Amino acid sequence: MSDLDRRKFLSRAWKGGAALLAVAGTWTSWDLLRPGLAAGFGTQVTAVSPDAVPADTVIEIPQARAYLTKVNDEVVALSEICPHLACRVPFCESSGWFECPCHGSKFDRAGDYMEGPSPRGMDRYAVEVVDGVVVIDTSEKIKGSDLGTRVIDEPPKGPHCTEGEA
Ligand code: FES
């Protein structure tokens, strides 16, 4: 390959990489800021009937950027933003834990810290039942539980979705 060809190839590769980064950045920003999601977030978000909130898994409420579950018969709303460096934390159906894909923090179904670099359990939002519907107050986060807190005793049900700390 001549110097000129190599230069052209590298130039195109850099431009392609920059274009991919721009697309990824735009997509991520749109995903975070799109009107459908942003409409309720930061305010009172009307979710579902308390009867629809499971006690053995979670349901996601995208408008609140939160998960609902029952802990000792109480409805709990957990922020989907990781307390470590703010990645979105998905729920791993196979293990029954929340598992952050960024650096491997893990939390049980109640949001209590299990492992990884997170400084605490998952943050929460206040909830109340209004006219038979769970309302999540996303205007203010409640700091997650301290390390070592265990409200429920639910070891992983099966394989984890993520590895440990990256
Ligand atoms: S952002 Fe979740 S473990 Fe780092």
Backbone and ligand atoms as CSV (ligand in chain L), in Angstrom:
chain,resi,resn,atom,element,x,y,z
A,1,MET,N,N,0.851,-1.181,0.000
A,1,MET,CA,C,0.000,0.000,0.000
A,1,MET,C,C,0.895,1.243,0.000
A,2,SER,N,N,0.634,2.160,-0.916
A,2,SER,CA,C,1.472,3.359,-0.998
A,2,SER,C,C,1.131,4.308,0.149
A,3,ASP,N,N,2.010,5.325,0.360
A,3,ASP,CA,C,1.760,6.315,1.407
A,3,ASP,C,C,0.438,7.040,1.192
A,4,LEU,N,N,0.172,7.351,-0.102
A,4,LEU,CA,C,-1.050,8.077,-0.428
A,4,LEU,C,C,-2.288,7.236,-0.095
A,5,ASP,N,N,-2.271,5.940,-0.477
A,5,ASP,CA,C,-3.400,5.053,-0.175
A,5,ASP,C,C,-3.602,4.918,1.333
A,6,ARG,N,N,-2.499,4.772,2.054
A,6,ARG,CA,C,-2.577,4.629,3.504
A,6,ARG,C,C,-3.187,5.884,4.134
A,7,ARG,N,N,-2.749,7.045,3.633
A,7,ARG,CA,C,-3.295,8.304,4.140
A,7,ARG,C,C,-4.800,8.397,3.894
A,8,LYS,N,N,-5.209,8.021,2.668
A,8,LYS,CA,C,-6.646,8.061,2.340
A,8,LYS,C,C,-7.423,7.102,3.235
A,9,PHE,N,N,-6.857,5.902,3.410
A,9,PHE,CA,C,-7.544,4.914,4.236
A,9,PHE,C,C,-7.712,5.420,5.674
A,10,LEU,N,N,-6.620,5.950,6.237
A,10,LEU,CA,C,-6.688,6.441,7.620
A,10,LEU,C,C,-7.652,7.612,7.737
A,11,SER,N,N,-7.629,8.495,6.751
A,11,SER,CA,C,-8.531,9.645,6.764
A,11,SER,C,C,-9.984,9.181,6.762
A,12,ARG,N,N,-10.288,8.201,5.893
A,12,ARG,CA,C,-11.670,7.699,5.839
A,12,ARG,C,C,-12.046,6.978,7.129
A,13,ALA,N,N,-11.087,6.231,7.687
A,13,ALA,CA,C,-11.372,5.515,8.943
A,13,ALA,C,C,-11.685,6.498,10.063
A,14,TRP,N,N,-10.912,7.577,10.165
A,14,TRP,CA,C,-11.178,8.589,11.204
A,14,TRP,C,C,-12.533,9.241,11.003
A,15,LYS,N,N,-12.832,9.578,9.743
A,15,LYS,CA,C,-14.128,10.211,9.466
A,15,LYS,C,C,-15.276,9.255,9.793
A,16,GLY,N,N,-15.100,7.982,9.440
A,16,GLY,CA,C,-16.132,6.990,9.752
A,16,GLY,C,C,-16.323,6.859,11.256
A,17,GLY,N,N,-15.213,6.823,12.006
A,17,GLY,CA,C,-15.292,6.728,13.468
A,17,GLY,C,C,-15.986,7.935,14.064
A,18,ALA,N,N,-15.634,9.127,13.550
A,18,ALA,CA,C,-16.256,10.353,14.053
A,18,ALA,C,C,-17.751,10.356,13.761
A,19,ALA,N,N,-18.118,9.875,12.571
A,19,ALA,CA,C,-19.541,9.826,12.225
A,19,ALA,C,C,-20.283,8.860,13.140
A,20,LEU,N,N,-19.671,7.714,13.426
A,20,LEU,CA,C,-20.306,6.752,14.334
A,20,LEU,C,C,-20.491,7.341,15.725
A,21,LEU,N,N,-19.464,8.049,16.212
A,21,LEU,CA,C,-19.572,8.689,17.530
A,21,LEU,C,C,-20.698,9.710,17.545
A,22,ALA,N,N,-20.811,10.500,16.462
A,22,ALA,CA,C,-21.867,11.511,16.398
A,22,ALA,C,C,-23.245,10.856,16.427
A,23,VAL,N,N,-23.402,9.759,15.677
A,23,VAL,CA,C,-24.688,9.053,15.654
A,23,VAL,C,C,-24.998,8.487,17.038
A,24,ALA,N,N,-23.993,7.864,17.677
A,24,ALA,CA,C,-24.209,7.283,19.010
A,24,ALA,C,C,-24.569,8.371,20.020
A,25,GLY,N,N,-23.876,9.506,19.956
A,25,GLY,CA,C,-24.167,10.604,20.883
A,25,GLY,C,C,-25.555,11.159,20.684
A,26,THR,N,N,-25.940,11.316,19.422
A,26,THR,CA,C,-27.270,11.834,19.120
A,26,THR,C,C,-28.345,10.869,19.594
A,27,TRP,N,N,-28.130,9.576,19.332
A,27,TRP,CA,C,-29.111,8.571,19.733
A,27,TRP,C,C,-29.264,8.551,21.254
A,28,THR,N,N,-28.130,8.581,21.975
A,28,THR,CA,C,-28.179,8.555,23.438
A,28,THR,C,C,-28.897,9.784,23.974
A,29,SER,N,N,-28.560,10.962,23.424
A,29,SER,CA,C,-29.213,12.186,23.880
A,29,SER,C,C,-30.707,12.134,23.614
A,30,TRP,N,N,-31.069,11.670,22.414
A,30,TRP,CA,C,-32.485,11.583,22.077
A,30,TRP,C,C,-33.198,10.616,23.021
A,31,ASP,N,N,-32.563,9.486,23.297
A,31,ASP,CA,C,-33.159,8.490,24.178
A,31,ASP,C,C,-33.427,9.072,25.568
A,32,LEU,N,N,-32.504,9.924,26.038
A,32,LEU,CA,C,-32.670,10.507,27.374
A,32,LEU,C,C,-33.674,11.652,27.381
A,33,LEU,N,N,-33.723,12.412,26.293
A,33,LEU,CA,C,-34.486,13.658,26.313
A,33,LEU,C,C,-35.794,13.613,25.537
A,34,ARG,N,N,-36.086,12.501,24.865
A,34,ARG,CA,C,-37.278,12.485,24.016
A,34,ARG,C,C,-38.519,12.842,24.833
A,35,PRO,N,N,-39.443,13.555,24.207
A,35,PRO,CA,C,-40.585,14.083,24.930
A,35,PRO,C,C,-41.401,13.032,25.657
A,36,GLY,N,N,-41.583,11.859,25.065
A,36,GLY,CA,C,-42.405,10.825,25.701
A,36,GLY,C,C,-41.890,10.430,27.061
A,37,LEU,N,N,-40.570,10.385,27.205
A,37,LEU,CA,C,-39.995,10.012,28.493
A,37,LEU,C,C,-39.901,11.198,29.424
A,38,ALA,N,N,-39.538,12.343,28.880
A,38,ALA,CA,C,-39.276,13.491,29.723
A,38,ALA,C,C,-40.556,14.110,30.249
A,39,ALA,N,N,-41.714,13.768,29.624
A,39,ALA,CA,C,-42.951,14.441,29.988
A,39,ALA,C,C,-43.257,14.312,31.462
A,40,GLY,N,N,-43.105,13.122,32.056
A,40,GLY,CA,C,-43.475,12.956,33.446
A,40,GLY,C,C,-42.315,13.027,34.398
A,41,PHE,N,N,-41.142,12.764,33.912
A,41,PHE,CA,C,-39.989,12.677,34.806
A,41,PHE,C,C,-39.714,14.031,35.449
A,42,GLY,N,N,-39.449,13.998,36.759
A,42,GLY,CA,C,-39.223,15.242,37.500
A,42,GLY,C,C,-40.485,15.731,38.190
A,43,THR,N,N,-41.596,15.014,37.945
A,43,THR,CA,C,-42.869,15.408,38.571
A,43,THR,C,C,-43.505,14.166,39.211
A,44,GLN,N,N,-44.806,14.242,39.467
A,44,GLN,CA,C,-45.548,13.094,39.973
A,44,GLN,C,C,-45.937,12.232,38.780
A,45,VAL,N,N,-45.479,11.001,38.774
A,45,VAL,CA,C,-45.776,10.107,37.656
A,45,VAL,C,C,-46.811,9.074,38.103
A,46,THR,N,N,-47.929,9.059,37.409
A,46,THR,CA,C,-48.971,8.081,37.700
A,46,THR,C,C,-48.584,6.763,37.051
A,47,ALA,N,N,-48.540,5.697,37.846
A,47,ALA,CA,C,-48.024,4.424,37.338
A,47,ALA,C,C,-49.137,3.400,37.147
A,48,VAL,N,N,-49.262,2.473,38.078
A,48,VAL,CA,C,-50.193,1.353,37.923
A,48,VAL,C,C,-50.912,1.114,39.243
A,49,SER,N,N,-51.870,0.230,39.211
A,49,SER,CA,C,-52.547,-0.172,40.442
A,49,SER,C,C,-51.550,-0.897,41.347
A,50,PRO,N,N,-51.652,-0.737,42.662
A,50,PRO,CA,C,-50.754,-1.481,43.559
A,50,PRO,C,C,-50.833,-2.988,43.335
A,51,ASP,N,N,-52.009,-3.482,42.928
A,51,ASP,CA,C,-52.150,-4.925,42.676
A,51,ASP,C,C,-51.296,-5.391,41.500
A,52,ALA,N,N,-50.932,-4.471,40.614
A,52,ALA,CA,C,-50.132,-4.832,39.432
A,52,ALA,C,C,-48.636,-4.832,39.733
A,53,VAL,N,N,-48.279,-4.423,40.953
A,53,VAL,CA,C,-46.852,-4.390,41.311
A,53,VAL,C,C,-46.471,-5.748,41.887
A,54,PRO,N,N,-45.501,-6.430,41.272
A,54,PRO,CA,C,-45.156,-7.789,41.721
A,54,PRO,C,C,-44.294,-7.799,42.973
A,55,ALA,N,N,-44.372,-8.913,43.700
A,55,ALA,CA,C,-43.561,-9.082,44.911
A,55,ALA,C,C,-42.356,-9.982,44.668
A,56,ASP,N,N,-42.274,-10.579,43.466
A,56,ASP,CA,C,-41.162,-11.495,43.195
A,56,ASP,C,C,-40.303,-11.065,42.017
A,57,THR,N,N,-40.681,-9.966,41.369
A,57,THR,CA,C,-39.876,-9.392,40.285
A,57,THR,C,C,-40.146,-7.887,40.277
A,58,VAL,N,N,-39.875,-7.213,39.173
A,58,VAL,CA,C,-40.086,-5.770,39.113
A,58,VAL,C,C,-40.836,-5.429,37.832
A,59,ILE,N,N,-41.433,-4.238,37.789
A,59,ILE,CA,C,-41.938,-3.704,36.521
A,59,ILE,C,C,-41.280,-2.344,36.314
A,60,GLU,N,N,-40.967,-2.062,35.063
A,60,GLU,CA,C,-40.339,-0.781,34.750
A,60,GLU,C,C,-41.421,0.239,34.432
A,61,ILE,N,N,-41.239,1.443,34.954
A,61,ILE,CA,C,-42.117,2.570,34.622
A,61,ILE,C,C,-41.253,3.584,33.873
A,62,PRO,N,N,-41.208,3.497,32.533
A,62,PRO,CA,C,-40.263,4.332,31.771
A,62,PRO,C,C,-40.429,5.826,32.011
A,63,GLN,N,N,-41.685,6.304,32.159
A,63,GLN,CA,C,-41.895,7.741,32.353
A,63,GLN,C,C,-41.240,8.245,33.623
A,64,ALA,N,N,-41.083,7.352,34.613
A,64,ALA,CA,C,-40.471,7.725,35.894
A,64,ALA,C,C,-38.992,7.359,35.931
A,65,ARG,N,N,-38.539,6.668,34.884
A,65,ARG,CA,C,-37.169,6.136,34.875
A,65,ARG,C,C,-36.922,5.369,36.172
A,66,ALA,N,N,-37.870,4.497,36.471
A,66,ALA,CA,C,-37.844,3.788,37.750
A,66,ALA,C,C,-38.450,2.404,37.593
A,67,TYR,N,N,-38.211,1.581,38.597
A,67,TYR,CA,C,-38.813,0.256,38.688
A,67,TYR,C,C,-39.709,0.235,39.918
A,68,LEU,N,N,-40.776,-0.522,39.823
A,68,LEU,CA,C,-41.628,-0.757,40.984
A,68,LEU,C,C,-41.535,-2.222,41.377
A,69,THR,N,N,-41.514,-2.461,42.673
A,69,THR,CA,C,-41.591,-3.818,43.203
A,69,THR,C,C,-42.217,-3.710,44.591
A,70,LYS,N,N,-42.545,-4.857,45.177
A,70,LYS,CA,C,-43.053,-4.854,46.545
A,70,LYS,C,C,-41.999,-5.440,47.459
A,71,VAL,N,N,-41.755,-4.750,48.560
A,71,VAL,CA,C,-40.825,-5.225,49.578
A,71,VAL,C,C,-41.595,-5.260,50.895
A,72,ASN,N,N,-41.754,-6.462,51.437
A,72,ASN,CA,C,-42.548,-6.639,52.657
A,72,ASN,C,C,-43.926,-5.987,52.512
A,73,ASP,N,N,-44.568,-6.245,51.386
A,73,ASP,CA,C,-45.917,-5.756,51.068
A,73,ASP,C,C,-46.004,-4.258,50.784
A,74,GLU,N,N,-44.898,-3.553,50.849
A,74,GLU,CA,C,-44.904,-2.123,50.531
A,74,GLU,C,C,-44.426,-1.916,49.092
A,75,VAL,N,N,-45.088,-1.006,48.358
A,75,VAL,CA,C,-44.630,-0.662,47.010
A,75,VAL,C,C,-43.402,0.246,47.125
A,76,VAL,N,N,-42.354,-0.127,46.389
A,76,VAL,CA,C,-41.098,0.622,46.424
A,76,VAL,C,C,-40.758,1.038,44.990
A,77,ALA,N,N,-40.321,2.289,44.826
A,77,ALA,CA,C,-39.882,2.777,43.511
A,77,ALA,C,C,-38.376,2.990,43.551
A,78,LEU,N,N,-37.675,2.298,42.662
A,78,LEU,CA,C,-36.217,2.371,42.604
A,78,LEU,C,C,-35.793,3.120,41.343
A,79,SER,N,N,-34.907,4.090,41.510
A,79,SER,CA,C,-34.378,4.818,40.351
A,79,SER,C,C,-33.559,3.863,39.495
A,80,GLU,N,N,-33.704,3.981,38.180
A,80,GLU,CA,C,-32.922,3.093,37.307
A,80,GLU,C,C,-31.519,3.642,37.048
A,81,ILE,N,N,-31.159,4.754,37.693
A,81,ILE,CA,C,-29.832,5.351,37.495
A,81,ILE,C,C,-28.865,4.817,38.550
A,82,CYS,N,N,-27.770,4.242,38.104
A,82,CYS,CA,C,-26.806,3.633,39.026
A,82,CYS,C,C,-26.167,4.691,39.928
A,83,PRO,N,N,-26.088,4.435,41.233
A,83,PRO,CA,C,-25.463,5.402,42.144
A,83,PRO,C,C,-23.954,5.559,41.913
A,84,HIS,N,N,-23.351,4.652,41.154
A,84,HIS,CA,C,-21.908,4.758,40.919
A,84,HIS,C,C,-21.626,5.889,39.932
A,85,LEU,N,N,-21.861,5.660,38.663
A,85,LEU,CA,C,-21.569,6.695,37.662
A,85,LEU,C,C,-22.741,6.902,36.702
A,86,ALA,N,N,-23.934,6.626,37.192
A,86,ALA,CA,C,-25.176,7.027,36.511
A,86,ALA,C,C,-25.523,6.264,35.244
A,87,CYS,N,N,-25.006,5.065,35.063
A,87,CYS,CA,C,-25.511,4.245,33.958
A,87,CYS,C,C,-26.922,3.769,34.300
A,88,ARG,N,N,-27.663,3.389,33.270
A,88,ARG,CA,C,-28.989,2.807,33.509
A,88,ARG,C,C,-28.799,1.354,33.934
A,89,VAL,N,N,-29.472,0.963,35.015
A,89,VAL,CA,C,-29.304,-0.389,35.555
A,89,VAL,C,C,-30.501,-1.251,35.178
A,90,PRO,N,N,-30.314,-2.247,34.319
A,90,PRO,CA,C,-31.432,-3.135,33.991
A,90,PRO,C,C,-31.630,-4.222,35.057
A,91,PHE,N,N,-32.833,-4.792,35.057
A,91,PHE,CA,C,-33.126,-5.909,35.946
A,91,PHE,C,C,-32.797,-7.186,35.203
A,92,CYS,N,N,-32.043,-8.055,35.822
A,92,CYS,CA,C,-31.654,-9.330,35.207
A,92,CYS,C,C,-32.676,-10.386,35.631
A,93,GLU,N,N,-33.488,-10.825,34.697
A,93,GLU,CA,C,-34.556,-11.786,35.028
A,93,GLU,C,C,-33.981,-13.102,35.541
A,94,SER,N,N,-32.834,-13.535,34.987
A,94,SER,CA,C,-32.329,-14.855,35.381
A,94,SER,C,C,-31.802,-14.859,36.818
A,95,SER,N,N,-31.162,-13.782,37.246
A,95,SER,CA,C,-30.645,-13.751,38.622
A,95,SER,C,C,-31.654,-13.151,39.600
A,96,GLY,N,N,-32.566,-12.309,39.078
A,96,GLY,CA,C,-33.504,-11.631,39.965
A,96,GLY,C,C,-32.872,-10.447,40.680
A,97,TRP,N,N,-31.735,-9.995,40.174
A,97,TRP,CA,C,-31.049,-8.824,40.737
A,97,TRP,C,C,-30.958,-7.741,39.669
A,98,PHE,N,N,-30.715,-6.518,40.106
A,98,PHE,CA,C,-30.351,-5.439,39.191
A,98,PHE,C,C,-28.843,-5.546,38.956
A,99,GLU,N,N,-28.434,-5.423,37.677
A,99,GLU,CA,C,-27.017,-5.600,37.359
A,99,GLU,C,C,-26.570,-4.509,36.390
A,100,CYS,N,N,-25.670,-3.673,36.862
A,100,CYS,CA,C,-25.212,-2.544,36.038
A,100,CYS,C,C,-24.202,-3.039,35.005
A,101,PRO,N,N,-24.454,-2.742,33.731
A,101,PRO,CA,C,-23.549,-3.230,32.681
A,101,PRO,C,C,-22.243,-2.446,32.607
A,102,CYS,N,N,-22.176,-1.287,33.262
A,102,CYS,CA,C,-20.983,-0.432,33.089
A,102,CYS,C,C,-19.786,-0.934,33.888
A,103,HIS,N,N,-19.969,-1.151,35.183
A,103,HIS,CA,C,-18.828,-1.567,36.014
A,103,HIS,C,C,-19.195,-2.729,36.933
A,104,GLY,N,N,-20.350,-3.325,36.700
A,104,GLY,CA,C,-20.670,-4.561,37.386
A,104,GLY,C,C,-21.304,-4.463,38.760
A,105,SER,N,N,-21.774,-3.278,39.156
A,105,SER,CA,C,-22.466,-3.230,40.455
A,105,SER,C,C,-23.749,-4.056,40.380
A,106,LYS,N,N,-24.046,-4.706,41.497
A,106,LYS,CA,C,-25.253,-5.530,41.551
A,106,LYS,C,C,-26.054,-5.164,42.793
A,107,PHE,N,N,-27.373,-5.248,42.647
A,107,PHE,CA,C,-28.303,-4.887,43.715
A,107,PHE,C,C,-29.398,-5.940,43.744
A,108,ASP,N,N,-29.893,-6.257,44.914
A,108,ASP,CA,C,-30.983,-7.232,44.949
A,108,ASP,C,C,-32.290,-6.568,44.527
A,109,ARG,N,N,-33.369,-7.332,44.546
A,109,ARG,CA,C,-34.647,-6.813,44.045
A,109,ARG,C,C,-35.133,-5.612,44.833
A,110,ALA,N,N,-34.722,-5.498,46.098
A,110,ALA,CA,C,-35.114,-4.351,46.919
A,110,ALA,C,C,-34.194,-3.156,46.683
A,111,GLY,N,N,-33.187,-3.335,45.827
A,111,GLY,CA,C,-32.263,-2.230,45.527
A,111,GLY,C,C,-31.091,-2.138,46.482
A,112,ASP,N,N,-30.973,-3.088,47.405
A,112,ASP,CA,C,-29.836,-3.056,48.327
A,112,ASP,C,C,-28.570,-3.525,47.613
A,113,TYR,N,N,-27.459,-2.910,47.979
A,113,TYR,CA,C,-26.159,-3.195,47.369
A,113,TYR,C,C,-25.736,-4.643,47.625
A,114,MET,N,N,-25.263,-5.297,46.580
A,114,MET,CA,C,-24.740,-6.657,46.716
A,114,MET,C,C,-23.254,-6.721,46.414
A,115,GLU,N,N,-22.824,-6.117,45.299
A,115,GLU,CA,C,-21.394,-6.125,44.972
A,115,GLU,C,C,-21.077,-5.067,43.922
A,116,GLY,N,N,-19.773,-4.804,43.748
A,116,GLY,CA,C,-19.334,-3.840,42.738
A,116,GLY,C,C,-18.964,-2.496,43.353
A,117,PRO,N,N,-18.648,-1.502,42.503
A,117,PRO,CA,C,-18.121,-0.225,42.996
A,117,PRO,C,C,-19.166,0.781,43.477
A,118,SER,N,N,-20.438,0.459,43.394
A,118,SER,CA,C,-21.449,1.434,43.832
A,118,SER,C,C,-21.232,1.796,45.304
A,119,PRO,N,N,-21.395,3.072,45.656
A,119,PRO,CA,C,-21.187,3.491,47.048
A,119,PRO,C,C,-22.372,3.207,47.969
A,120,ARG,N,N,-23.503,2.758,47.401
A,120,ARG,CA,C,-24.716,2.514,48.210
A,120,ARG,C,C,-25.712,1.722,47.380
A,121,GLY,N,N,-26.836,1.445,47.991
A,121,GLY,CA,C,-27.923,0.795,47.268
A,121,GLY,C,C,-28.562,1.753,46.268
A,122,MET,N,N,-29.496,1.223,45.481
A,122,MET,CA,C,-30.161,2.044,44.461
A,122,MET,C,C,-31.000,3.131,45.117
A,123,ASP,N,N,-30.965,4.309,44.521
A,123,ASP,CA,C,-31.769,5.413,45.045
A,123,ASP,C,C,-33.254,5.124,44.810
A,124,ARG,N,N,-34.078,5.796,45.602
A,124,ARG,CA,C,-35.518,5.544,45.543
A,124,ARG,C,C,-36.292,6.830,45.290
A,125,TYR,N,N,-37.574,6.660,45.034
A,125,TYR,CA,C,-38.495,7.785,44.978
A,125,TYR,C,C,-39.645,7.495,45.944
A,126,ALA,N,N,-40.198,8.551,46.496
A,126,ALA,CA,C,-41.368,8.384,47.348
A,126,ALA,C,C,-42.553,7.946,46.494
A,127,VAL,N,N,-43.393,7.103,47.056
A,127,VAL,CA,C,-44.612,6.687,46.358
A,127,VAL,C,C,-45.810,6.877,47.281
A,128,GLU,N,N,-46.952,7.100,46.680
A,128,GLU,CA,C,-48.205,7.077,47.428
A,128,GLU,C,C,-49.284,6.542,46.500
A,129,VAL,N,N,-50.336,6.039,47.112
A,129,VAL,CA,C,-51.453,5.525,46.318
A,129,VAL,C,C,-52.544,6.591,46.320
A,130,VAL,N,N,-52.881,7.075,45.118
A,130,VAL,CA,C,-53.902,8.109,44.966
A,130,VAL,C,C,-55.004,7.551,44.072
A,131,ASP,N,N,-56.211,7.509,44.605
A,131,ASP,CA,C,-57.354,6.971,43.854
A,131,ASP,C,C,-57.064,5.589,43.275
A,132,GLY,N,N,-56.401,4.767,44.057
A,132,GLY,CA,C,-56.160,3.388,43.649
A,132,GLY,C,C,-55.018,3.210,42.664
A,133,VAL,N,N,-54.195,4.245,42.481
A,133,VAL,CA,C,-53.078,4.149,41.537
A,133,VAL,C,C,-51.801,4.614,42.232
A,134,VAL,N,N,-50.717,3.901,41.971
A,134,VAL,CA,C,-49.426,4.279,42.547
A,134,VAL,C,C,-48.910,5.532,41.828
A,135,VAL,N,N,-48.571,6.554,42.614
A,135,VAL,CA,C,-47.990,7.779,42.060
A,135,VAL,C,C,-46.553,7.879,42.571
A,136,ILE,N,N,-45.620,8.046,41.638
A,136,ILE,CA,C,-44.196,8.113,41.976
A,136,ILE,C,C,-43.759,9.568,41.917
A,137,ASP,N,N,-43.179,10.061,43.007
A,137,ASP,CA,C,-42.697,11.446,43.049
A,137,ASP,C,C,-41.233,11.473,42.588
A,138,THR,N,N,-41.031,11.803,41.313
A,138,THR,CA,C,-39.672,11.795,40.765
A,138,THR,C,C,-38.987,13.155,40.896
A,139,SER,N,N,-39.590,14.049,41.677
A,139,SER,CA,C,-38.978,15.381,41.818
A,139,SER,C,C,-37.762,15.346,42.731
A,140,GLU,N,N,-37.677,14.296,43.551
A,140,GLU,CA,C,-36.549,14.241,44.488
A,140,GLU,C,C,-36.159,12.791,44.755
A,141,LYS,N,N,-34.856,12.521,44.634
A,141,LYS,CA,C,-34.376,11.165,44.919
A,141,LYS,C,C,-34.126,10.991,46.411
A,142,ILE,N,N,-34.395,9.796,46.881
A,142,ILE,CA,C,-34.058,9.425,48.257
A,142,ILE,C,C,-32.823,8.546,48.166
A,143,LYS,N,N,-31.793,8.947,48.879
A,143,LYS,CA,C,-30.517,8.235,48.788
A,143,LYS,C,C,-30.690,6.749,49.122
A,144,GLY,N,N,-29.997,5.890,48.363
A,144,GLY,CA,C,-30.097,4.452,48.562
A,144,GLY,C,C,-29.536,4.012,49.912
A,145,SER,N,N,-29.835,2.762,50.239
A,145,SER,CA,C,-29.429,2.229,51.544
A,145,SER,C,C,-27.906,2.115,51.648
A,146,ASP,N,N,-27.424,2.126,52.888
A,146,ASP,CA,C,-25.985,1.993,53.134
A,146,ASP,C,C,-25.506,0.595,52.741
A,147,LEU,N,N,-24.210,0.501,52.445
A,147,LEU,CA,C,-23.611,-0.804,52.160
A,147,LEU,C,C,-23.856,-1.720,53.350
A,148,GLY,N,N,-24.182,-2.959,53.073
A,148,GLY,CA,C,-24.415,-3.919,54.152
A,148,GLY,C,C,-25.871,-4.052,54.544
A,149,THR,N,N,-26.731,-3.130,54.088
A,149,THR,CA,C,-28.160,-3.233,54.394
A,149,THR,C,C,-28.765,-4.397,53.612
A,150,ARG,N,N,-29.573,-5.208,54.276
A,150,ARG,CA,C,-30.284,-6.324,53.610
A,150,ARG,C,C,-31.716,-6.342,54.131
A,151,VAL,N,N,-32.634,-5.842,53.312
A,151,VAL,CA,C,-34.035,-5.827,53.719
A,151,VAL,C,C,-34.712,-7.149,53.371
A,152,ILE,N,N,-34.274,-7.753,52.266
A,152,ILE,CA,C,-34.814,-9.057,51.877
A,152,ILE,C,C,-33.647,-10.032,51.759
A,153,ASP,N,N,-33.971,-11.311,51.802
A,153,ASP,CA,C,-32.925,-12.325,51.670
A,153,ASP,C,C,-33.202,-13.110,50.388
A,154,GLU,N,N,-32.740,-12.557,49.258
A,154,GLU,CA,C,-32.980,-13.214,47.974
A,154,GLU,C,C,-31.655,-13.370,47.242
A,155,PRO,N,N,-30.985,-14.513,47.460
A,155,PRO,CA,C,-29.768,-14.765,46.684
A,155,PRO,C,C,-30.116,-14.887,45.201
A,156,PRO,N,N,-29.117,-14.808,44.313
A,156,PRO,CA,C,-29.437,-14.907,42.887
A,156,PRO,C,C,-30.190,-16.193,42.569
A,157,LYS,N,N,-31.258,-16.057,41.740
A,157,LYS,CA,C,-32.081,-17.220,41.394
A,157,LYS,C,C,-31.414,-18.099,40.341
A,158,GLY,N,N,-30.482,-17.484,39.576
A,158,GLY,CA,C,-29.840,-18.194,38.476
A,158,GLY,C,C,-28.647,-17.391,37.995
A,159,PRO,N,N,-28.240,-17.623,36.732
A,159,PRO,CA,C,-27.046,-16.959,36.208
A,159,PRO,C,C,-27.183,-15.435,36.165
A,160,HIS,N,N,-26.072,-14.762,36.402
A,160,HIS,CA,C,-26.041,-13.310,36.299
A,160,HIS,C,C,-26.012,-12.894,34.830
A,161,CYS,N,N,-26.463,-11.669,34.570
A,161,CYS,CA,C,-26.442,-11.112,33.208
A,161,CYS,C,C,-25.137,-10.381,32.927
A,162,THR,N,N,-24.424,-9.958,33.970
A,162,THR,CA,C,-23.172,-9.236,33.765
A,162,THR,C,C,-22.081,-9.885,34.610
A,163,GLU,N,N,-20.864,-9.603,34.206
A,163,GLU,CA,C,-19.711,-10.071,34.993
A,163,GLU,C,C,-19.511,-9.103,36.146
A,164,GLY,N,N,-18.480,-9.362,36.942
A,164,GLY,CA,C,-18.151,-8.456,38.044
A,164,GLY,C,C,-17.563,-7.161,37.533
A,165,GLU,N,N,-16.863,-6.458,38.422
A,165,GLU,CA,C,-16.300,-5.154,38.114
A,165,GLU,C,C,-15.381,-5.212,36.894
A,166,ALA,N,N,-15.572,-4.253,35.966
A,166,ALA,CA,C,-14.746,-4.219,34.753
A,166,ALA,C,C,-13.427,-3.542,35.032
L,1,FES,S1,S,-22.189,3.069,36.645
L,1,FES,FE1,FE,-23.038,1.290,37.515
L,1,FES,S2,S,-21.350,0.257,38.333
L,1,FES,FE2,FE,-20.488,2.025,37.480
